[in-house]
């Protein structure tokens, strides 16, 4: 596609984290940018402050006339948009250039050295860590991130001097198969998005297809514990990483925890980088740091650049995000929305606060995911001390008959467990008097977190 002929870019679903990064990219490159989303959020508010026009009605009358010119307007949409969306159908019926977000991202990055981070969980933290490490080194990079980096207050990083671009390679809708990685990292291949894939084997097959896309002079870095037979192109170097498995090419040694800060020695195929401090809490982030540091090392960052940069990494909005940190109360906000993500988050919280009561607030995300994994969700959430669960956040889906949060709650064995309406959530939390409050979910629970943080502060 020739972007020189494009003047206007209109986004359908502009409030999505990946869509907003693309919108910011086009705005930074002097295109006219506007878009639609279902409802206002913190992110859409930030985009509007940056000069991007957004409307929240699925009505073609809301589209500015500039964006109704087929010759110079590109339409970008997210596959999470429902098929009956009036705006999307208007542009398709009138023969506009209409492309999925992943297509545009693939086109924009095809001629550059893409560092593509894939995995059913971990990819946002790892990719943002990689971008930070490279930004703080002589290597530098651009980045389209799947979360808002606390260090930079944005999900888009730009560089005029580096050929590297860091991308989150999303497996939803098989989007990551449109990318051409120079370096690909695969952090996990657990079953997810079964509404798209059908079964676990199809999920794993798609990750094998993704690995095969690495350019012939590139690198594949996969987590050692993933038991898949990745077949790569001739000339591709394949390395593995692990938290502690000494059979991996990159692994952590001498892990220690002091005052909430983890330290490790990173074993590489050539050397040991000693005394690396991880700037964000949680054992899960030690594993993420091993993956990110390995990529930075393979991309040319020096030992000292890695050691200097990682302690200053402040994390990502809504990823193990401390909102309150007092002796009498800790509130952690986390995006965990898959059973394995909940397991990883809880292991991290338990390691940091072994003698504290952990109260969880969880909002299930998608009817289909709840139907597929309600037993696994119950097993994970049973590791809490107390649980408040909200109704399912539907996102792009219509309700599935019989699928509710009670499917999970009925299997929970905790002494305090309750299905709670959002309007009653603060009262329920005050009644429980939590010591560690862990709020988890990928829906609109972030709006409740802001209210609760203000109230409890």
C-alpha positions as CSV (number, residue, x, y, z in Angstrom):
1,X,0.0,0.0,0.0
2,X,1.2,3.5,-0.9
3,X,0.8,5.6,2.2
4,X,2.0,8.7,0.2
5,X,-1.5,8.8,-1.4
6,X,-3.2,8.7,2.0
7,X,-4.2,12.0,3.7
8,X,-6.8,10.8,6.2
9,X,-6.9,7.8,8.5
10,X,-10.1,6.8,10.2
11,X,-10.1,4.1,13.0
12,X,-13.1,2.0,13.9
13,X,-12.3,0.9,17.5
14,X,-9.8,3.6,18.1
15,X,-9.8,3.1,21.9
16,X,-8.2,-0.3,21.7
17,X,-4.6,-0.3,23.0
18,X,-3.1,-1.5,19.7
19,X,-5.4,0.7,17.6
20,X,-4.5,3.8,19.6
21,X,-0.8,3.2,19.1
22,X,-1.4,3.2,15.3
23,X,-3.5,6.3,15.5
24,X,-0.8,8.1,17.4
25,X,1.7,6.9,14.8
26,X,-0.3,8.4,11.9
27,X,-0.9,11.6,13.9
28,X,2.8,12.0,14.6
29,X,3.4,11.6,10.9
30,X,1.1,14.5,10.0
31,X,-2.0,12.5,8.7
32,X,-5.5,13.6,9.6
33,X,-6.7,11.1,12.2
34,X,-10.2,10.5,13.6
35,X,-12.2,7.5,14.8
36,X,-15.0,5.8,16.6
37,X,-15.3,3.7,19.7
38,X,-18.1,2.3,21.7
39,X,-17.6,4.4,24.9
40,X,-15.2,7.0,26.3
41,X,-12.2,5.7,28.3
42,X,-9.1,7.1,29.8
43,X,-7.2,6.2,26.6
44,X,-9.8,7.9,24.3
45,X,-9.6,11.0,26.5
46,X,-5.8,11.1,26.0
47,X,-6.1,10.7,22.2
48,X,-8.6,13.6,22.1
49,X,-6.2,15.8,24.1
50,X,-3.6,15.0,21.4
51,X,-5.9,16.4,18.7
52,X,-7.6,13.3,17.5
53,X,-11.4,13.6,16.9
54,X,-13.4,10.7,18.3
55,X,-17.2,10.0,18.4
56,X,-19.0,7.3,20.3
57,X,-22.1,6.7,18.2
58,X,-22.3,4.0,15.5
59,X,-23.8,6.6,13.1
60,X,-22.3,7.6,9.7
61,X,-23.6,11.2,10.3
62,X,-20.8,11.5,12.9
63,X,-18.1,11.0,10.2
64,X,-16.5,14.3,9.1
65,X,-16.7,14.9,5.4
66,X,-12.9,14.8,5.0
67,X,-13.0,11.1,5.8
68,X,-15.7,10.4,3.2
69,X,-13.2,10.8,0.3
70,X,-12.3,7.3,-1.0
71,X,-9.2,8.5,-2.9
72,X,-7.2,9.7,0.1
73,X,-8.7,8.0,3.1
74,X,-7.6,4.8,4.8
75,X,-10.0,2.9,7.1
76,X,-8.4,0.8,9.9
77,X,-10.5,-1.5,12.0
78,X,-10.0,-4.0,14.8
79,X,-11.4,-7.5,14.4
80,X,-13.1,-7.0,17.8
81,X,-15.7,-4.8,16.0
82,X,-18.9,-6.7,15.4
83,X,-19.9,-7.5,11.8
84,X,-23.1,-5.4,12.0
85,X,-21.2,-2.2,12.8
86,X,-22.8,0.5,10.6
87,X,-19.6,2.5,10.1
88,X,-17.6,-0.5,9.0
89,X,-20.3,-1.6,6.6
90,X,-20.6,2.0,5.2
91,X,-16.9,2.1,4.3
92,X,-16.9,-1.4,2.8
93,X,-20.0,-0.9,0.7
94,X,-18.6,2.4,-0.7
95,X,-15.3,0.6,-1.6
96,X,-12.9,2.5,0.7
97,X,-9.5,1.0,1.4
98,X,-10.4,-0.9,4.5
99,X,-7.7,-2.8,6.4
100,X,-7.4,-4.7,9.7
101,X,-5.0,-3.2,12.3
102,X,-2.6,-6.1,11.8
103,X,-2.5,-5.6,8.1
104,X,-1.4,-2.0,8.5
105,X,1.1,-2.8,11.2
106,X,2.6,-5.5,8.9
107,X,2.9,-3.1,6.0
108,X,4.4,-0.3,8.1
109,X,7.1,-2.6,9.6
110,X,7.8,-5.0,6.7
111,X,11.0,-3.2,5.7
112,X,12.3,-2.8,9.2
113,X,13.8,-5.1,11.8
114,X,10.7,-6.2,13.7
115,X,11.2,-7.5,17.2
116,X,7.8,-9.3,17.5
117,X,6.8,-10.6,21.0
118,X,4.1,-13.3,21.0
119,X,2.4,-15.4,23.7
120,X,-1.0,-15.9,25.2
121,X,0.4,-14.0,28.2
122,X,3.5,-12.0,29.0
123,X,3.8,-10.3,25.7
124,X,2.9,-6.8,26.8
125,X,5.3,-6.7,29.7
126,X,8.1,-8.3,27.8
127,X,7.7,-6.1,24.7
128,X,7.6,-2.9,26.8
129,X,10.7,-4.0,28.8
130,X,12.5,-4.7,25.5
131,X,11.6,-1.3,24.2
132,X,12.8,0.4,27.4
133,X,16.1,-1.5,27.4
134,X,16.8,-0.6,23.7
135,X,15.7,3.0,24.2
136,X,18.2,3.3,27.0
137,X,21.0,1.8,24.9
138,X,22.9,2.8,21.8
139,X,20.6,0.4,19.8
140,X,17.4,2.5,20.2
141,X,14.1,1.4,18.7
142,X,10.6,2.4,17.7
143,X,7.7,0.5,19.4
144,X,4.0,-0.2,19.0
145,X,3.1,-1.4,22.5
146,X,0.1,-3.3,23.9
147,X,0.1,-1.2,27.1
148,X,0.9,2.3,28.3
149,X,4.5,2.3,29.5
150,X,4.8,4.2,32.8
151,X,8.3,5.5,31.8
152,X,7.0,7.2,28.7
153,X,3.2,7.6,29.4
154,X,2.4,6.3,26.0
155,X,2.1,3.1,23.9
156,X,4.0,4.5,20.9
157,X,7.7,5.1,20.8
158,X,9.5,6.6,17.8
159,X,13.1,6.7,16.7
160,X,14.6,8.4,13.7
161,X,17.9,6.6,13.9
162,X,17.1,2.9,14.7
163,X,15.9,0.3,12.2
164,X,14.4,-1.8,15.1
165,X,10.7,-1.7,15.8
166,X,9.2,-3.6,18.8
167,X,5.8,-5.0,18.3
168,X,3.3,-7.0,20.3
169,X,2.4,-9.9,18.1
170,X,-1.3,-10.7,18.9
171,X,-2.6,-14.2,18.4
172,X,-6.3,-13.1,18.4
173,X,-7.8,-13.5,15.0
174,X,-4.4,-14.9,13.9
175,X,-3.3,-11.3,13.5
176,X,0.4,-12.1,14.2
177,X,0.6,-14.2,11.0
178,X,0.7,-10.9,9.1
179,X,4.0,-9.9,10.6
180,X,7.6,-10.6,9.3
181,X,9.8,-10.8,12.4
182,X,13.5,-10.3,12.4
183,X,13.5,-11.5,15.9
184,X,10.5,-13.3,17.4
185,X,10.0,-14.1,21.1
186,X,7.4,-16.7,22.1
187,X,6.6,-16.6,25.9
188,X,3.6,-19.0,26.1
189,X,1.2,-21.0,24.0
190,X,-1.6,-21.9,26.4
191,X,-5.1,-22.4,25.1
192,X,-7.0,-19.1,24.6
193,X,-9.4,-17.5,22.1
194,X,-11.0,-20.9,21.5
195,X,-13.9,-19.0,19.9
196,X,-11.4,-18.3,17.1
197,X,-9.2,-21.4,17.1
198,X,-11.6,-24.1,18.2
199,X,-9.1,-26.1,20.3
200,X,-5.7,-26.1,22.0
201,X,-3.9,-27.8,19.1
202,X,-5.0,-25.1,16.7
203,X,-3.6,-22.4,19.0
204,X,-0.3,-24.2,19.2
205,X,-0.2,-24.7,15.4
206,X,-0.7,-21.0,14.9
207,X,2.4,-20.3,17.0
208,X,4.4,-22.7,14.9
209,X,3.2,-20.8,11.8
210,X,4.3,-17.6,13.5
211,X,7.8,-19.0,14.2
212,X,8.2,-20.0,10.6
213,X,7.7,-16.4,9.5
214,X,11.0,-15.2,11.0
215,X,13.2,-13.9,8.2
216,X,16.0,-16.1,7.0
217,X,18.8,-14.1,8.8
218,X,16.7,-13.7,12.0
219,X,16.4,-15.1,15.4
220,X,13.7,-17.1,17.3
221,X,13.7,-17.0,21.1
222,X,11.2,-19.3,22.7
223,X,10.6,-20.2,26.4
224,X,12.3,-23.5,27.2
225,X,9.2,-25.0,28.7
226,X,7.2,-24.7,25.5
227,X,7.1,-28.2,24.1
228,X,6.6,-27.5,20.4
229,X,8.7,-28.4,17.4
230,X,9.3,-25.0,15.9
231,X,10.4,-25.2,12.3
232,X,12.3,-22.1,11.2
233,X,13.7,-21.0,7.9
234,X,17.2,-21.8,6.9
235,X,19.6,-19.4,8.5
236,X,17.4,-18.6,11.5
237,X,19.1,-19.0,14.9
238,X,16.9,-20.6,17.6
239,X,17.6,-19.8,21.2
240,X,15.6,-20.7,24.4
241,X,15.1,-18.8,27.7
242,X,13.8,-19.8,31.1
243,X,13.4,-18.5,34.6
244,X,15.6,-21.3,36.1
245,X,16.0,-24.2,33.7
246,X,19.8,-24.5,33.2
247,X,19.3,-26.3,29.9
248,X,18.1,-23.1,28.3
249,X,20.4,-20.8,26.4
250,X,19.5,-17.8,28.6
251,X,18.4,-18.3,32.2
252,X,18.3,-16.6,35.6
253,X,20.8,-17.7,38.3
254,X,21.2,-16.7,41.9
255,X,17.7,-15.1,42.2
256,X,17.3,-13.1,45.4
257,X,14.6,-10.9,46.9
258,X,15.4,-7.9,49.1
259,X,12.9,-5.2,50.1
260,X,10.6,-6.2,47.3
261,X,13.3,-6.0,44.6
262,X,14.5,-9.1,42.8
263,X,18.1,-9.5,41.6
264,X,19.5,-12.1,39.3
265,X,22.5,-13.2,37.3
266,X,21.7,-13.7,33.6
267,X,23.4,-16.6,32.0
268,X,23.9,-16.2,28.3
269,X,25.6,-18.5,25.7
270,X,28.7,-16.3,26.0
271,X,28.8,-14.8,29.4
272,X,27.1,-14.1,32.8
273,X,25.7,-10.7,33.4
274,X,25.8,-10.4,37.2
275,X,23.6,-8.4,39.6
276,X,20.7,-7.4,37.3
277,X,18.0,-5.7,39.4
278,X,14.4,-5.9,38.2
279,X,12.6,-2.5,38.6
280,X,9.1,-3.9,39.0
281,X,7.8,-6.4,41.6
282,X,6.8,-10.0,41.2
283,X,8.5,-13.3,40.3
284,X,6.6,-13.4,37.1
285,X,8.5,-10.2,36.1
286,X,11.8,-11.9,36.8
287,X,10.9,-14.4,34.0
288,X,9.7,-11.6,31.8
289,X,13.0,-9.7,32.5
290,X,15.0,-12.8,31.4
291,X,13.2,-12.8,28.1
292,X,13.5,-9.1,27.6
293,X,17.2,-8.9,28.6
294,X,17.9,-11.8,26.2
295,X,16.4,-10.0,23.3
296,X,18.2,-6.8,24.2
297,X,21.5,-8.7,24.4
298,X,20.8,-10.4,21.0
299,X,20.0,-7.0,19.5
300,X,23.3,-5.5,20.5
301,X,22.7,-3.8,23.9
302,X,25.8,-4.1,26.1
303,X,26.0,-5.8,29.5
304,X,26.3,-2.4,31.2
305,X,23.4,-0.8,29.3
306,X,21.1,-3.7,30.3
307,X,22.2,-3.4,34.0
308,X,21.7,0.3,34.0
309,X,18.3,0.4,32.3
310,X,16.3,-2.5,33.9
311,X,16.2,-1.1,37.5
312,X,14.6,2.1,36.1
313,X,11.8,0.3,34.3
314,X,8.6,1.4,35.9
315,X,6.2,-1.1,34.4
316,X,2.9,-0.7,32.5
317,X,-0.4,0.7,33.4
318,X,-2.6,-2.1,34.7
319,X,0.2,-4.7,34.9
320,X,1.0,-5.5,38.6
321,X,0.3,-1.8,39.0
322,X,0.5,-0.6,42.7
323,X,-2.3,1.9,43.3
324,X,-2.0,2.0,47.1
325,X,1.1,0.8,49.0
326,X,0.7,1.3,52.8
327,X,1.5,-0.8,55.8
328,X,-2.2,-1.4,56.4
329,X,-3.4,-1.7,52.8
330,X,-1.9,-2.7,49.4
331,X,-4.0,-2.3,46.3
332,X,-2.6,-3.9,43.1
333,X,-4.3,-3.5,39.7
334,X,-3.6,-6.2,37.2
335,X,-4.8,-7.0,33.7
336,X,-4.9,-10.8,34.3
337,X,-7.8,-12.3,32.4
338,X,-6.6,-15.9,31.7
339,X,-6.3,-18.6,34.4
340,X,-2.5,-18.9,33.9
341,X,-2.1,-15.2,34.2
342,X,-4.0,-15.3,37.5
343,X,-1.8,-18.1,38.7
344,X,1.4,-16.1,37.8
345,X,0.1,-12.9,39.5
346,X,-0.9,-14.8,42.7
347,X,2.4,-16.5,42.9
348,X,4.1,-13.1,42.8
349,X,1.8,-11.6,45.4
350,X,2.2,-14.5,47.8
351,X,6.0,-14.3,47.5
352,X,5.9,-10.6,48.4
353,X,3.3,-10.9,51.1
354,X,3.5,-14.4,52.5
355,X,1.7,-13.6,55.8
356,X,-1.0,-11.3,54.5
357,X,-4.6,-11.9,53.6
358,X,-5.2,-11.6,49.9
359,X,-8.6,-10.4,48.7
360,X,-9.3,-10.7,45.0
361,X,-11.8,-8.8,42.8
362,X,-12.2,-10.4,39.4
363,X,-14.2,-9.4,36.4
364,X,-14.3,-12.3,33.8
365,X,-13.7,-11.1,30.2
366,X,-15.8,-12.6,27.4
367,X,-18.6,-15.2,27.6
368,X,-16.7,-17.6,25.4
369,X,-13.5,-17.5,27.5
370,X,-15.7,-18.1,30.7
371,X,-17.4,-21.0,29.0
372,X,-14.1,-22.6,27.9
373,X,-12.2,-22.1,31.1
374,X,-14.6,-21.7,34.1
375,X,-13.1,-24.7,35.9
376,X,-9.6,-23.4,35.4
377,X,-10.6,-19.9,36.6
378,X,-12.1,-21.5,39.8
379,X,-8.8,-23.5,40.4
380,X,-6.8,-20.3,40.1
381,X,-9.1,-18.1,42.1
382,X,-9.3,-20.7,44.9
383,X,-5.7,-19.7,45.8
384,X,-7.0,-16.4,47.1
385,X,-8.2,-15.9,50.7
386,X,-11.4,-14.1,49.7
387,X,-13.1,-13.4,46.4
388,X,-15.5,-10.8,45.0
389,X,-16.5,-11.6,41.4
390,X,-18.2,-9.2,39.0
391,X,-20.5,-10.0,36.1
392,X,-18.8,-11.0,32.8
393,X,-17.6,-8.1,30.6
394,X,-18.9,-9.0,27.1
395,X,-16.5,-6.9,25.0
396,X,-17.3,-7.9,21.4
397,X,-19.6,-10.7,22.3
398,X,-23.3,-11.3,22.8
399,X,-24.4,-13.3,25.8
400,X,-24.2,-17.1,25.7
401,X,-27.2,-18.8,27.3
402,X,-26.3,-20.2,30.8
403,X,-22.8,-18.7,30.9
404,X,-22.4,-16.4,33.9
405,X,-19.9,-15.6,36.6
406,X,-21.8,-18.0,38.9
407,X,-20.3,-20.9,36.9
408,X,-16.9,-19.9,38.4
409,X,-18.3,-18.9,41.8
410,X,-20.1,-22.2,42.3
411,X,-16.7,-24.0,42.2
412,X,-15.0,-21.6,44.6
413,X,-14.3,-23.1,48.1
414,X,-13.2,-19.9,50.0
415,X,-14.9,-18.9,53.2
416,X,-15.8,-15.5,51.8
417,X,-16.9,-15.5,48.1
418,X,-19.6,-13.3,46.6
419,X,-21.0,-12.2,43.2
420,X,-21.0,-8.4,43.4
421,X,-22.5,-5.6,41.4
422,X,-20.1,-2.8,40.4
423,X,-22.2,-0.3,42.3
424,X,-21.9,-2.3,45.5
425,X,-18.2,-3.1,45.1
426,X,-16.8,-0.4,47.4
427,X,-19.2,-1.2,50.2
428,X,-18.3,-4.9,49.9
429,X,-14.6,-4.1,50.0
430,X,-15.0,-1.9,53.1
431,X,-17.0,-4.7,54.9
432,X,-14.2,-7.2,54.2
433,X,-11.4,-4.8,55.3
434,X,-8.7,-6.3,53.0
435,X,-5.0,-6.3,53.7
436,X,-3.9,-7.0,50.1
437,X,-6.5,-6.1,47.5
438,X,-5.9,-7.5,44.1
439,X,-8.2,-6.3,41.3
440,X,-8.0,-8.3,38.1
441,X,-9.6,-8.3,34.6
442,X,-9.4,-6.9,31.1
443,X,-12.8,-5.3,30.8
444,X,-14.0,-2.0,32.3
445,X,-12.9,-2.9,35.8
446,X,-10.3,-0.1,35.5
447,X,-13.0,2.5,36.0
448,X,-13.9,0.9,39.3
449,X,-10.2,0.7,40.3
450,X,-9.9,4.5,39.9
451,X,-13.0,5.1,42.2
452,X,-11.8,2.6,44.8
453,X,-8.3,3.9,44.8
454,X,-9.7,7.4,45.5
455,X,-12.0,6.2,48.2
456,X,-9.5,4.0,50.0
457,X,-6.8,6.7,49.8
